[in-house]
Amino acid sequence: MLFNLFIVFFKIGLFTIGGGYAMIPLIEKDVVERNRWVTKEEFLDLLAVAQSAPGVFAVNISIFIGYKLRSVKGAVVAAVGNVLPSIIIILAIAVFFNSFSDNDIVNNVFKGLRPAVVALIAAPVFSVAKSARIGWTNVWIPILSAILIVTFGVSPVYIIMIAAVAGVLWGELKGGKQ
Amino acid sequence: MIFLELFYTFFKIGLFGFGGGYGMLSLIQGEVVTQHGWMSMQEFTDIVAVSQMTPGPIGINSATYVGYTSVINSGGTHLMAILGSLTASFAVMLPSFILMLIISRWLMRYSKHPRVEILFALLRPTVVGLIASAALLLMNNANFGSFTSSPLQFCISVALFIFAFVALRFFKWSPILILVICGLSGGICYGII
């Protein structure tokens, strides 16, 4: 189990190109659908939490999933598995391959990879919207958040914080009525 | 003692780096280039480029690379530099590791509490907006090429984007297979042109 956890997160780390959000389809496939370590709803909750905690988004996600499965030991294994490919590849580049970003073949491959990475982030929006039960009553929430971030440059951290405060207040209000 | 300084610096970056890798980069730049002078701005820019191009979280990639370069620039050997890179990447993870353990325990214990359910009923749609905006912000010239100055690259990019989107969304292909195909296509197409 611990070994499987390590392998899954090693694989996710190895194929996450262009930051934490690119991890989402990989986690959906391996962690949610294939191994059923967390449900779709839990995964969404986790994204909100990992986004509002400091540190590296992708690592935060691996820590939670590892912890849920095998407590602290699982968290360490998942996090180490997740960052190990980075460390190995970066060290290899730093030691042996200083002109990595000037290499023509590398640049050509990346010209092909970049639009694919954008698609890998865009496609999960729809599956995630389904698990978040987006309907006519709450569709304004993702639209408004996206407008605030894209058009007005508001940091996603603030958006999550505002939503969290609103959620707590709403809970208070409902709790008061009962 | 550069190792202690690296540890302290990257612990601080891990603690105050909100909003993922890109938010962290400006913190790293401030500490490593401006405050400590461990490397030049040019060196830092190169490190950012490599961190974005290589697999793995950008925060970890840049911490590893910066740790290595800082020790080399301070006159250390390759072996000491590797230790420096391990120190930096360990230190950048440590604060969020502790914090996430506390949050995970809390989340698992109270996730069925009615008020927590209300909280997440609001947070889930917000996260959908966050992912959508991440995708929208990435649809730029840096990732697709400019339509006016490099129309051919732009067309190839759009084709690869549509292919990857359809393969993932409608045919449930593995994201890894999609990345391999698109990387190879880029290498072959742009190699020929």
Chai-1 contact restraints between the chains, C-beta under 6 A:
chainA,res_idxA,chainB,res_idxB,connection_type,confidence,min_distance_angstrom,max_distance_angstrom,comment,restraint_id
A,G13,B,G56,contact,1.0,0.0,6.0,A-B,restraint_1
A,L14,B,P55,contact,1.0,0.0,6.0,A-B,restraint_2
A,F15,B,I176,contact,1.0,0.0,6.0,A-B,restraint_3
A,T16,B,P55,contact,1.0,0.0,6.0,A-B,restraint_4
A,I17,B,P55,contact,1.0,0.0,6.0,A-B,restraint_5
A,G19,B,G21,contact,1.0,0.0,6.0,A-B,restraint_6
A,G19,B,I58,contact,1.0,0.0,6.0,A-B,restraint_7
A,G20,B,G20,contact,1.0,0.0,6.0,A-B,restraint_8
A,G20,B,P57,contact,1.0,0.0,6.0,A-B,restraint_9
A,Y21,B,A134,contact,1.0,0.0,6.0,A-B,restraint_10
A,P25,B,L168,contact,1.0,0.0,6.0,A-B,restraint_11
A,P25,B,P175,contact,1.0,0.0,6.0,A-B,restraint_12
A,L26,B,P175,contact,1.0,0.0,6.0,A-B,restraint_13
A,L44,B,R124,contact,1.0,0.0,6.0,A-B,restraint_14
A,L44,B,V127,contact,1.0,0.0,6.0,A-B,restraint_15
A,D45,B,F120,contact,1.0,0.0,6.0,A-B,restraint_16
A,L47,B,V127,contact,1.0,0.0,6.0,A-B,restraint_17
A,A48,B,L123,contact,1.0,0.0,6.0,A-B,restraint_18
A,A48,B,V127,contact,1.0,0.0,6.0,A-B,restraint_19
A,V49,B,I103,contact,1.0,0.0,6.0,A-B,restraint_20
A,A53,B,S96,contact,1.0,0.0,6.0,A-B,restraint_21
A,A53,B,L99,contact,1.0,0.0,6.0,A-B,restraint_22
A,A53,B,M100,contact,1.0,0.0,6.0,A-B,restraint_23
A,P54,B,L15,contact,1.0,0.0,6.0,A-B,restraint_24
A,P54,B,G17,contact,1.0,0.0,6.0,A-B,restraint_25
A,P54,B,F18,contact,1.0,0.0,6.0,A-B,restraint_26
A,P54,B,S96,contact,1.0,0.0,6.0,A-B,restraint_27
A,G55,B,G14,contact,1.0,0.0,6.0,A-B,restraint_28
A,G55,B,S96,contact,1.0,0.0,6.0,A-B,restraint_29
A,V56,B,P57,contact,1.0,0.0,6.0,A-B,restraint_30
A,V56,B,G59,contact,1.0,0.0,6.0,A-B,restraint_31
A,V56,B,I60,contact,1.0,0.0,6.0,A-B,restraint_32
A,F57,B,G20,contact,1.0,0.0,6.0,A-B,restraint_33
A,A58,B,P57,contact,1.0,0.0,6.0,A-B,restraint_34
A,V59,B,M93,contact,1.0,0.0,6.0,A-B,restraint_35
A,N60,B,S96,contact,1.0,0.0,6.0,A-B,restraint_36
A,N60,B,M100,contact,1.0,0.0,6.0,A-B,restraint_37
A,I63,B,F97,contact,1.0,0.0,6.0,A-B,restraint_38
A,I63,B,M100,contact,1.0,0.0,6.0,A-B,restraint_39
A,F64,B,S104,contact,1.0,0.0,6.0,A-B,restraint_40
A,Y67,B,S104,contact,1.0,0.0,6.0,A-B,restraint_41
A,V83,B,I60,contact,1.0,0.0,6.0,A-B,restraint_42
A,P85,B,P55,contact,1.0,0.0,6.0,A-B,restraint_43
A,P85,B,G56,contact,1.0,0.0,6.0,A-B,restraint_44
A,S86,B,G56,contact,1.0,0.0,6.0,A-B,restraint_45
A,S86,B,I60,contact,1.0,0.0,6.0,A-B,restraint_46
A,S86,B,N61,contact,1.0,0.0,6.0,A-B,restraint_47
A,I87,B,T64,contact,1.0,0.0,6.0,A-B,restraint_48
A,I87,B,S89,contact,1.0,0.0,6.0,A-B,restraint_49
A,I89,B,T54,contact,1.0,0.0,6.0,A-B,restraint_50
A,I90,B,N61,contact,1.0,0.0,6.0,A-B,restraint_51
A,I90,B,T64,contact,1.0,0.0,6.0,A-B,restraint_52
A,I90,B,Y65,contact,1.0,0.0,6.0,A-B,restraint_53
A,A94,B,Y65,contact,1.0,0.0,6.0,A-B,restraint_54
A,A94,B,Y68,contact,1.0,0.0,6.0,A-B,restraint_55
A,F100,B,V50,contact,1.0,0.0,6.0,A-B,restraint_56
A,S101,B,A49,contact,1.0,0.0,6.0,A-B,restraint_57
A,S101,B,V50,contact,1.0,0.0,6.0,A-B,restraint_58
A,N108,B,G186,contact,1.0,0.0,6.0,A-B,restraint_59
A,N108,B,G187,contact,1.0,0.0,6.0,A-B,restraint_60
A,N108,B,Y190,contact,1.0,0.0,6.0,A-B,restraint_61
A,N108,B,G191,contact,1.0,0.0,6.0,A-B,restraint_62
A,V109,B,G183,contact,1.0,0.0,6.0,A-B,restraint_63
A,V109,B,G186,contact,1.0,0.0,6.0,A-B,restraint_64
A,V109,B,G187,contact,1.0,0.0,6.0,A-B,restraint_65
A,F110,B,M53,contact,1.0,0.0,6.0,A-B,restraint_66
A,K111,B,G186,contact,1.0,0.0,6.0,A-B,restraint_67
A,K111,B,Y190,contact,1.0,0.0,6.0,A-B,restraint_68
A,G112,B,L160,contact,1.0,0.0,6.0,A-B,restraint_69
A,G112,B,C182,contact,1.0,0.0,6.0,A-B,restraint_70
A,G112,B,G183,contact,1.0,0.0,6.0,A-B,restraint_71
A,G112,B,S185,contact,1.0,0.0,6.0,A-B,restraint_72
A,G112,B,G186,contact,1.0,0.0,6.0,A-B,restraint_73
A,L113,B,C182,contact,1.0,0.0,6.0,A-B,restraint_74
A,L113,B,G183,contact,1.0,0.0,6.0,A-B,restraint_75
A,R114,B,N143,contact,1.0,0.0,6.0,A-B,restraint_76
A,P115,B,F144,contact,1.0,0.0,6.0,A-B,restraint_77
A,P115,B,S157,contact,1.0,0.0,6.0,A-B,restraint_78
A,P115,B,L160,contact,1.0,0.0,6.0,A-B,restraint_79
A,P115,B,F161,contact,1.0,0.0,6.0,A-B,restraint_80
A,A116,B,L160,contact,1.0,0.0,6.0,A-B,restraint_81
A,A116,B,A164,contact,1.0,0.0,6.0,A-B,restraint_82
A,A116,B,I178,contact,1.0,0.0,6.0,A-B,restraint_83
A,A116,B,L179,contact,1.0,0.0,6.0,A-B,restraint_84
A,A116,B,C182,contact,1.0,0.0,6.0,A-B,restraint_85
A,V118,B,L138,contact,1.0,0.0,6.0,A-B,restraint_86
A,V118,B,M139,contact,1.0,0.0,6.0,A-B,restraint_87
A,V118,B,N143,contact,1.0,0.0,6.0,A-B,restraint_88
A,A119,B,F161,contact,1.0,0.0,6.0,A-B,restraint_89
A,A119,B,A164,contact,1.0,0.0,6.0,A-B,restraint_90
A,A119,B,F165,contact,1.0,0.0,6.0,A-B,restraint_91
A,L120,B,P175,contact,1.0,0.0,6.0,A-B,restraint_92
A,I121,B,A134,contact,1.0,0.0,6.0,A-B,restraint_93
A,I121,B,A135,contact,1.0,0.0,6.0,A-B,restraint_94
A,A122,B,A135,contact,1.0,0.0,6.0,A-B,restraint_95
A,A123,B,F165,contact,1.0,0.0,6.0,A-B,restraint_96
A,A123,B,L168,contact,1.0,0.0,6.0,A-B,restraint_97
A,A123,B,R169,contact,1.0,0.0,6.0,A-B,restraint_98
A,V125,B,I131,contact,1.0,0.0,6.0,A-B,restraint_99
A,V125,B,A132,contact,1.0,0.0,6.0,A-B,restraint_100
A,V128,B,V128,contact,1.0,0.0,6.0,A-B,restraint_101
A,A129,B,V128,contact,1.0,0.0,6.0,A-B,restraint_102
A,A132,B,R124,contact,1.0,0.0,6.0,A-B,restraint_103
A,A132,B,P125,contact,1.0,0.0,6.0,A-B,restraint_104
A,A132,B,V128,contact,1.0,0.0,6.0,A-B,restraint_105
A,I134,B,P125,contact,1.0,0.0,6.0,A-B,restraint_106
A,N138,B,P125,contact,1.0,0.0,6.0,A-B,restraint_107
A,I141,B,P125,contact,1.0,0.0,6.0,A-B,restraint_108
A,I141,B,T126,contact,1.0,0.0,6.0,A-B,restraint_109
A,P142,B,P125,contact,1.0,0.0,6.0,A-B,restraint_110
A,P142,B,V128,contact,1.0,0.0,6.0,A-B,restraint_111
A,P142,B,G129,contact,1.0,0.0,6.0,A-B,restraint_112
A,S145,B,T126,contact,1.0,0.0,6.0,A-B,restraint_113
A,S145,B,G129,contact,1.0,0.0,6.0,A-B,restraint_114
A,A146,B,G129,contact,1.0,0.0,6.0,A-B,restraint_115
A,A146,B,A132,contact,1.0,0.0,6.0,A-B,restraint_116
A,A146,B,S133,contact,1.0,0.0,6.0,A-B,restraint_117
A,I149,B,S133,contact,1.0,0.0,6.0,A-B,restraint_118
A,V150,B,S133,contact,1.0,0.0,6.0,A-B,restraint_119
A,V150,B,L136,contact,1.0,0.0,6.0,A-B,restraint_120
A,S155,B,G19,contact,1.0,0.0,6.0,A-B,restraint_121
A,P156,B,G19,contact,1.0,0.0,6.0,A-B,restraint_122
A,P156,B,L130,contact,1.0,0.0,6.0,A-B,restraint_123
A,V157,B,F18,contact,1.0,0.0,6.0,A-B,restraint_124
A,V157,B,G19,contact,1.0,0.0,6.0,A-B,restraint_125
A,A163,B,L122,contact,1.0,0.0,6.0,A-B,restraint_126
A,A163,B,L123,contact,1.0,0.0,6.0,A-B,restraint_127
A,A163,B,T126,contact,1.0,0.0,6.0,A-B,restraint_128
A,A166,B,L122,contact,1.0,0.0,6.0,A-B,restraint_129
A,G167,B,I118,contact,1.0,0.0,6.0,A-B,restraint_130
A,G167,B,L119,contact,1.0,0.0,6.0,A-B,restraint_131
A,G167,B,L122,contact,1.0,0.0,6.0,A-B,restraint_132
A,W170,B,I118,contact,1.0,0.0,6.0,A-B,restraint_133
A,G171,B,R115,contact,1.0,0.0,6.0,A-B,restraint_134
A,G171,B,I118,contact,1.0,0.0,6.0,A-B,restraint_135
